[in-house]
Amino acid sequence: MLVLVFAALADLADLALPQCCLGCGTRGPRLCETCLDPVPARRMPRPAPHGLPECWSAADYTGAVREAIVAYKERGQTTLARPLATALAFTACHALAYTAGHAVADRPATPVAVAVVPVPSARRALRARGHDPVGRLAALAVRQLAAFGHRAELWPALGQARQVGDQAGLSATQRAANLAASLRVTPAAQARPAASVLLVDDIVTTGSTLAEAARTLRVHGVDVLLAVTVAATRRRSCNPLRSH
Ligand SMILES: [Zn+2]
């Protein structure tokens, strides 16, 4: 409940203050279209951890996009949720079109039934931040996907099974060990959707978290079609499947 109150107050504060883009300083949205400029692409970590689904993202984790994600997650600037979620949904549409063999962005994608699963944050991080950044992005992205013509639903099927250590500074192998069996399926996952499952997160670095999330769902009998994030760090392979 406190998280919801904080988020509502943060929204009101954001609306009350004059705003400018944190990338270029132009008066208007906190992240203008020029600075966001999503380029949906398959961006895989290298090496990719075992079990990582096809991983698409909207942008590199640099510049204004990086600033926006940090401001949104760590400083509670929740007005950034909408542009970031739009970039996420836009990327998911491209990924779905590419996966279905329709690698064309200029025409409506074939409608797909998708269940969007947010990667859960650690309870400690949720308390410290006062909001659920990825959960909010996922909920907004569902609405955007529906606006793009897909049959999308939010399916919060994953929760934290235990506390994990700080991932910062760990190698890919250490991250995988740190995350092993750290997630669980929630009661909501008992009713499996008749839809393709999209895992969503804010950024992908080594891919360990997404791989663990996909593994947890797979044990539960659910395959993940795609993982989609707003941004990808540069620790990844080159991008032979760029869609435009
Ligand atoms: Zn800008």
Residues whose N, C-alpha, C, O or C-beta is under 5 A from the ligand:
A	BS01	ZN	C21 G23 C24 G25 C32 C35
